[in-house]
Amino acid sequence: MPESPPVADPQAHEPGAAPASEPIIRAVGLGKRYGDVQAAQGVSFTIGRGEVVGFLGPNGAGKSTTMKMLTGYLVPDEGSVEIMGEPILGRDLAARRRIGYLPEHTPLYRGMRVDRYLAFGARMRGLSKAAARDALERVVQRCDLEGYTTRRIRTLSKGYKQRVGLAQALIADPDVLILDEPTSGLDPAEIVRIRDLVIELSKDKTILLSTHILPEVEEVCRRALILAGGRLVADGDLLDLGAGQHRRVALTLVEPPAEAPQALLSIAGVLALAQTVQGAEGRVRYHLEVDDPHGVAERLAHESQTRGWRLSELRHETATLEQVFLHHTRGRETAGAAGEEATA
């Protein structure tokens, strides 16, 4: 069998993450099989309080299966899930009560009025009548549903149906939100509205966001988990994931001398150089392949000062999230495809 790629240590602390001593979501060795199909295998990670984490992967990678195991909707064949230290499975429902879940296909009772559907959701979560009234007022305001509460769900646009689905996920004021493709199929204006709402919710919620819209992850998240073939193949801060793919530095000089390219190549750690002329003000940008971006950047700044060069710009160049995604997922078997369809 081919060697399995390394998975992230569930105890590891990533840049921008909450302290490892305060895990909110902990998945350890999750595995799920549908017949001969291994939909998820050895999936382990920890998400800390207040993190907004993107959950990425190609179709059939095992994302939806993993999210359903996190919520307790599916029982894993292997491994375990804890929410705020409580096991997701078992007689005690405390862990599941802390989760708000918006699946990819929002489960709405289309013939019900919005307010009655949300009130029903509140009752299912054990809220008293008084608490349910307060919760209904809160989520209607937060999801911008004023004026729509007496409408039947089937009469709403897709964007407003998605808002209703998000409102039901928020009705019990959960600590954790698990969102599976919350903007799928929406028009650009609705995508922005839902994205802004997720950013607002991130102030007091821990959020796991699955989406195929990579700019959405860059806007909302600082960290990403990437799944491929049912395995976790990358876990880290977005900037660090990008830096790991490209080790390049961009340097822009104003009217550099003719010997500048050769001088740059002589600096320790510079492996290759390409240049482009910019504008009519004599600016030239150099793209440098380097072995140590931070160390080389310091040496470049020092060299520019020593030689009296007019330094206009010095920055690290990192791979885009799209490049990172393709690097980790291209050519990997999508073993979870059948399982994803089976649980849709």
Secondary structure, 3 states (H helix, E strand, C coil): CCCCCCCCCCCCCCCCCCCCCCEEEEEEEEEEEECCEEEEEEEEEEEECCCEEEEECCCCCCHHHHHHHHHCCCCCCEEEEEECCEECCCCCCHHHHCEEEECCCCCCCCCCEHHHHHHHHHHHCCCCHHHHHHHHHHHHHHCCCCCCCCCEHHHCCHHHHHHHHHHHHHCCCCCEEEEECCCCCCCHHHHHHHHHHHHHHCCCCEEEEECCCHHHHHHHCCEEEEEECCEEEEEEEHHHHHHCCCCEEEEEEECCCCCHHHHHHCCCCEEEEEEEEECCCCEEEEEEEECCHHHHHHHHHHHHHHHCCEEEEEEEECCCHHHHHHHHHCCCCCCCHHHHHHCC
